[in-house]
Amino acid sequence: MKARIKGEPVPFDIAQIHFDQQGLVPAIVQHARSKQVLMIAYMNREALDRTLAGDHVWFWSRSRQELWEKGATSGNFLMPKGLTVDCDGDAVLVLAEPTGPVCHTGAPNCFFNQVVPPEDGLGPEILEELAQVIAQRNRDRPEGSYTAKLLREGIDRIAKKIGEESAEVIIAGKNGVPSEIIWEVADLWYHTLVLLEATGVPLPAVYQELAKRRK
């Protein structure tokens, strides 16, 4: 009997895969060459059979409750190059070659949102802090400060910047890339706070207006 080397691939009977109560198993898709994790979805037995027998990767859509061929709508297919199962038989790893962006946002893969630990002051308080910094720049007008420069140039310049940043937010939203949206919304919020400072409108007044509209 030949001894098996640890980590060596082992033939696995498809009938031994543990599908959950809905008849599904998680399917992690990895780039066959770069080994980058591309996405995760779910397969039922038919999606698994079609993937093994065909040229493209298939999944089961839990939201639509139907089989779906990845790329059938977008044209960005996944071509299967290999399939393995974890040690417990309850997760599938699909090695595939993508023909285009994998994520529906147009990103190469679905894993681009970085999780960061919570920090003190990371929340609505950051707006208060930023408003205070802008107010200080208005008082001191330090040389080299972009905020002080905007305030010196006046409302027309500040309003123009808000218009530009609003357009950037719209473009980022249509692109659907979260990192771009976050960046552009932060720019818009900053310039809006500068406008509030330039016009003498306190930030809490905006909070009060939002509170009135909540009803």
C-alpha positions in Angstrom: 0.0 0.0 0.0 1.5 3.4 -1.1 1.9 5.8 1.8 0.1 9.2 1.3 2.1 12.4 1.6 0.5 15.0 3.7 -1.2 17.6 1.6 -1.2 15.4 -1.5 -4.5 15.5 -3.5 -6.8 12.6 -2.6 -9.6 11.4 -5.0 -13.0 12.4 -3.5 -16.3 10.9 -4.4 -18.8 13.6 -5.3 -21.5 11.7 -3.4 -19.5 12.3 -0.2 -19.8 16.1 -0.4 -21.9 17.4 2.5 -24.7 19.7 1.2 -26.6 21.6 3.8 -30.3 21.4 4.5 -31.0 23.6 1.4 -28.9 21.2 -0.7 -26.1 23.8 -1.0 -22.4 23.8 -0.4 -20.1 27.0 -0.3 -17.9 27.3 -3.3 -14.8 29.5 -3.1 -13.4 30.5 -6.4 -9.6 30.9 -6.7 -7.6 32.1 -9.8 -6.0 29.1 -11.3 -2.7 30.9 -11.9 -2.3 33.7 -9.4 -4.2 31.8 -6.6 -6.0 35.0 -5.7 -9.4 34.4 -4.1 -12.0 35.8 -6.5 -15.4 35.2 -5.0 -17.6 32.9 -3.0 -21.0 31.6 -3.9 -23.0 28.4 -3.5 -23.5 25.3 -5.6 -26.1 22.6 -5.5 -25.5 19.2 -7.0 -26.6 20.2 -10.5 -24.4 23.3 -10.5 -21.5 21.1 -9.4 -22.2 18.5 -12.1 -22.5 21.2 -14.8 -19.2 22.8 -13.7 -17.4 19.4 -13.8 -18.9 18.5 -17.2 -18.7 21.9 -19.0 -16.6 24.9 -20.0 -18.0 27.4 -17.4 -18.6 27.5 -13.7 -22.2 27.3 -12.5 -23.7 28.3 -9.1 -27.1 28.3 -7.4 -28.6 31.7 -6.7 -30.1 31.8 -3.3 -31.9 35.1 -4.0 -33.4 34.1 -7.4 -33.7 30.4 -6.4 -32.3 29.2 -9.7 -29.2 27.9 -11.4 -26.9 30.6 -12.9 -23.9 30.4 -15.2 -21.3 32.9 -14.1 -20.9 35.4 -17.0 -24.1 34.5 -18.8 -25.3 38.1 -18.5 -22.0 40.0 -18.2 -19.9 37.9 -20.6 -17.3 37.6 -17.8 -17.2 33.8 -17.5 -15.2 31.5 -15.2 -13.5 28.6 -16.9 -13.0 25.7 -14.4 -9.5 24.3 -14.2 -9.9 22.1 -11.1 -12.0 21.4 -8.1 -11.1 20.3 -4.6 -13.1 19.7 -1.4 -12.0 20.6 2.1 -11.1 17.9 4.7 -14.7 17.8 6.0 -16.3 17.7 2.6 -18.5 20.7 3.3 -16.8 23.4 1.2 -15.6 23.4 -2.4 -12.6 25.2 -3.9 -12.9 26.0 -7.6 -9.8 26.8 -9.5 -10.8 28.9 -12.5 -9.6 31.3 -15.2 -11.7 34.4 -15.4 -12.4 35.9 -18.9 -13.0 39.4 -17.3 -13.7 41.2 -14.1 -15.3 38.8 -11.6 -17.2 41.2 -9.3 -20.5 42.8 -10.4 -18.9 46.1 -9.5 -16.3 45.7 -12.3 -13.5 44.9 -9.8 -11.2 42.0 -10.6 -12.4 40.1 -7.5 -15.0 40.5 -4.8 -12.7 41.0 -1.9 -11.5 44.6 -1.8 -13.2 46.0 1.3 -10.6 46.1 4.1 -12.0 45.5 7.6 -10.5 47.8 10.2 -10.8 47.7 14.0 -13.0 50.3 15.5 -11.2 53.4 16.7 -12.1 56.1 19.2 -13.7 59.0 17.4 -14.5 57.0 14.3 -18.1 57.9 13.8 -20.2 61.1 13.8 -17.6 62.6 16.2 -15.1 62.9 13.3 -17.4 65.5 11.7 -17.4 67.6 14.8 -13.6 67.3 15.0 -13.2 68.3 11.4 -15.5 71.2 11.7 -13.4 72.5 14.7 -10.2 72.2 12.6 -11.8 74.1 9.7 -12.9 76.8 12.2 -9.4 77.1 13.5 -8.0 77.4 10.0 -10.5 80.2 9.4 -9.3 82.0 12.5 -5.6 81.6 12.0 -5.4 81.4 8.2 -2.0 79.6 8.2 0.1 79.8 5.1 0.1 76.6 3.0 -3.3 75.5 4.3 -5.7 74.3 1.6 -8.7 75.0 3.9 -7.5 78.6 4.6 -6.9 79.1 0.9 -10.5 78.1 0.1 -11.9 80.3 2.9 -9.9 83.3 1.5 -11.2 82.7 -2.0 -14.8 82.9 -0.7 -18.2 81.4 -1.3 -18.0 81.2 -5.1 -14.8 79.1 -5.0 -16.1 76.9 -2.2 -19.5 76.4 -4.0 -17.7 75.5 -7.2 -15.7 72.8 -5.4 -18.9 71.4 -3.9 -20.3 71.1 -7.4 -17.2 69.4 -8.7 -17.1 66.9 -5.7 -20.9 66.2 -6.2 -20.2 65.2 -9.8 -17.4 63.0 -8.6 -19.7 61.3 -6.2 -22.2 60.6 -9.0 -19.5 59.1 -11.2 -18.2 56.9 -8.3 -21.8 55.8 -7.6 -22.3 54.8 -11.2 -19.0 52.9 -11.2 -20.1 51.0 -8.1 -16.7 50.7 -6.6 -17.0 51.1 -2.8 -13.5 52.5 -2.3 -14.1 55.3 -4.9 -17.5 56.1 -3.4 -16.0 56.4 0.1 -13.2 58.7 -1.1 -15.5 61.0 -3.1 -18.2 61.3 -0.4 -15.4 62.2 2.2 -14.3 65.0 -0.2 -17.9 66.2 -0.6 -18.5 66.2 3.2 -15.2 68.1 3.8 -16.0 70.9 1.3 -19.6 71.1 2.7 -18.2 71.7 6.2 -16.0 74.4 4.7 -19.1 76.0 3.2 -20.9 75.9 6.6 -17.9 77.6 8.2 -17.7 80.3 5.5 -21.4 81.1 5.8 -21.5 80.9 9.6 -23.9 78.0 9.8 -23.1 75.7 12.7 -23.0 71.9 12.1 -25.5 71.2 14.9 -28.1 73.3 13.0 -27.9 70.6 10.2 -28.3 67.9 12.8 -31.5 69.6 14.1 -32.9 69.9 10.6 -32.3 66.2 10.0 -34.0 65.4 13.3 -37.0 67.3 12.2 -37.2 65.4 9.0 -36.9 62.1 10.7 -40.6 62.1 11.6 
